[in-house]
Amino acid sequence: MKKGVKWISVTMALGLTASVIVSGCAKSEEPGAASAGSSGGSAVSAEKTYNGVDVSKEVKIKWLGVGGNQKDKDAVLTEINKRLKEKVNVTLELDSIDWADWYNKYNLVLSSGEDYDVIYAASWTDVAVQTRKGAFKDLTGMLEQNAPTISQNWTEDTWNESKIDGRVFMIPSFSDEYNWNGFLYREDLRKKYNVPEIKTMADMGAYFEAIKQNEKEMVPYKPATDESWTVLAPYVQEKGDQPDVTPPGILSMQVDDQDGSTLAFLSQSPIYAEAFKTIKSWADKGYWPKDSLANKTESCSAFKEGKAAACQGGYWAIELNYKEIMKAHPDWEIGSYAAKVGGKYFPKPPSIKNGVAILNSSKNAERALMTIDAIYSDPELWTLCMYGIQGRNYDIDANGAKTLPEGAKSTDYEGTYFSGMRYKLVNPFKDDPSSPNAALKEEYAKIAHFPKLGSFVFNSEPVKNEYAAISAVKEKYNPSLSLGLVSDVDKVLADYDKEMKAAGADKVMAEYKKQMQEWLAKN
């Protein structure tokens, strides 16, 4: 990063005027916010120590993210390692699992004892299940000595939300995130064909129909197989269900439920039965290709190329794609639709939604933890990890928003390797006021809601065999049902339910309710 003028102003704002950070990016009660920009430059002394710990011996740290390897990885990694060598005497090796392969490969890495040190970890990757199997290092007693920035800046609430059985096994992201599902779409085409403003999934269906009837060279939506859930999730979320209930993709539970009375497997849920039938009607009308279950290219690729009129549009999809789309197609207008729970609010997920963990098999756990802390402690290093090289992978426009340099693509480098390390205290970019995110974030702040059961984590160990069996049944049925690519929904649901029961669903449900009631009694 040679564009020093921009970075001097950012670093000074972070390191010398911490009150600006606290007032603008975080609540004032967050402890140690001022240290976020100041501890990185002085943590390592000439004698090669980090917070008083000897780091004179160089070590290699292998790091595994989720999202696939990227073209500019080696160039960015060279710059990262220059800084990490100076800070903690570490050389980093980066790898990342493709989204389409993450489920099988991620679990294979954990079960096979592959030689990684740091790995992406989150509630949706079953971090609690893997922790209880012994996959991750207990970091509870290591944080203060090896991770001073993290120890000082993460709030008590953040730690409490992310603890598993009262202990710290992962470093959660320290950022404001919202758990929503929806779409990016062509606002100019919506207006052209007089489709009502898109505020519900029914409106989205009307938009898909208009595209189907009028744009013969374009499909309304072209999902990848691992995006099948993103069609279904907004629909059930509107109906008041929380589609990310743990264990994800197996259980249905209305978000206002406080005692588990609405719990049901998807094969038995009235909300999901209605959703599956609606989605099938859309598939039958040709709103997406019949071969979508074989497609491994994410929906936003077809959208950018003008081959589809919408793509999966969660918050980070907008963040990653909006600038690139508008640069390629300045004549387009882009809209976004975000499903509210029960039409009222966005659920705010716990800190455990995103993070990183250190494998129990790591031979350099302390240095791995120092590496994580060193990245968080240095705003310039953090931005390098997350966004690449300034002038090559990103730039900052006159309004302070992130922009793409001429010829660059967001897919060249966009921190998939570090996707569990979002950090609100050092993000140097302002929101682009033209982006759909700007209005959405204002709305989020007003209507965000943290469900009471949002921090509950199910321990599947007492029913591990049954849990594994019903998970396999889920993988068999969910994708085709979620994209409506079945001949008869009622018949498939009957088969689904029969196989779930044979796999031990009733035993899993009884254990789930038992643990949930015990958790509610204590919280």
FENLINGI-V962875 format. One line per field, one symbol per residue. psi: psi as a letter, one per 30 degrees, with the letter a starting at -180 (. if undefined). A space follows every 10 residues. Layout:
psi = ???
This chain:
psi = jfieeefeee eeeeefiffe eeefflkffk kgeffefffe fgeklfgilj hfkkhfkklk kkkjakflll egeeeeeeee feeeeeeghk kkkklkkkef geeeeeeeee ffhlilekkk klefgheeee effgelkjge gfeeefieee effkleeeee efkjhgljfl jlkiljlkil kalkljeeee eeghklkjfl feeeeeeeee eeffifgkle killeggeff eeeeefeefg ljfgkkkkge kkkkffkfgg fgklleffke eeeeeeeeee eeeffgfllf gfffkgklef eeeefgflgl lkhlefeeee feeeefefif flkklkkkkk kggelkkjll ffekallkkf fkfheeeeee eeeeeffjee eeeeeefakk fefllkafgg lklklkflkf fejjhefgfg hkjfffjfkl kjffkfeeee eeeefegkkj kegffkkkjf efheeeeeef eeeefeeeee efgghlejee eeeeeeeeee effgeeeeee eeeeeeeeee ff.
